[in-house]
Amino acid sequence: MNKLAALTVAAAFAAAAAPTFAAPETYTIDGNHTFPSFSYSHLGYSIQVSRFDKTSGKITLDRAAKTGSVDVVIDMKSVDTGSTLFNSHIQGEELLDTEKYPTATFKSTGIKFDGDKPSEVEGNLTIKGITRPVTLTLTSFFCMPHPMLKKDACGANATAQIKRSEFNAGKHAPYVGDDVTLTIAVEAYKS
């Protein structure tokens, strides 16, 4: 075998043996299967749970490089407390003030991985024009080809703790709990 042929064969084997690096993949949030919810103590009697019905955004993941980004927009006027009266009350100026601030956003600043799966998403949550750092802890994460849509999809559940008074939404605290648990079920399809 001549020297050029030997180098060509060696280069081919080296290329085959080299790890392949996946490019970042972008996913569009499925608004029909993504629901941020929030829970809080109501006068100590019970833990009340409400959700937002309209969410949009993008998620980018590069699992090989262990990087990514999350950019979410929540329609605050889509709040669903289970009560039409309370929906309008919670949208009022002293709580969410949805006339002035119709959306809330979460923009990631970093993603931590446990192996090849994201485990935490650090970012900035903006409610009523006030931005605070928040860490979302992922309690589940799963990707596979969607059996009906025939495209790649990922889903996750995440949780975080915030104080509503830090977002100028502290009416009736401490009687109505200031501590709020955010829980987000998200599904997204590869763009």
C-alpha angles and dihedrals in degrees: 000000000000123000095255092051091048091052091048092051091046091050091049092052092047091051091049092049096046116100115255116236116217117222119235112279122215123213128191115221114248105229091198093061103031119089126166109202134185133204133192141163114274105210088315091289098103146341107258119209125200134164145199116244100200123059132154138174150103135273123199121194133182102180094178092056092035093232137116147134139239124205116178134174120195121198100226092195088065092069111142116197095161090253125084090206094051092044089062092042094052090049090057126114096263093054123024098345092206094179090066098028109031095167140042122203139203118198118181124230096185145352125220119208132208102203107315095336127083112244104176136021116202117198152123122286116201120197123165090356092301117119123204132170113255132179117213113206112209112223092181138011128179137165131188141134108289106247095218104031095042094221133104115274137178131199136189145172119219137179137194140169124232138167111236092208088065087064095048091256099109101122113152093009129177092025091053103043120266091200111085127188114213116204121183127192108192135180124180136181127219109262 
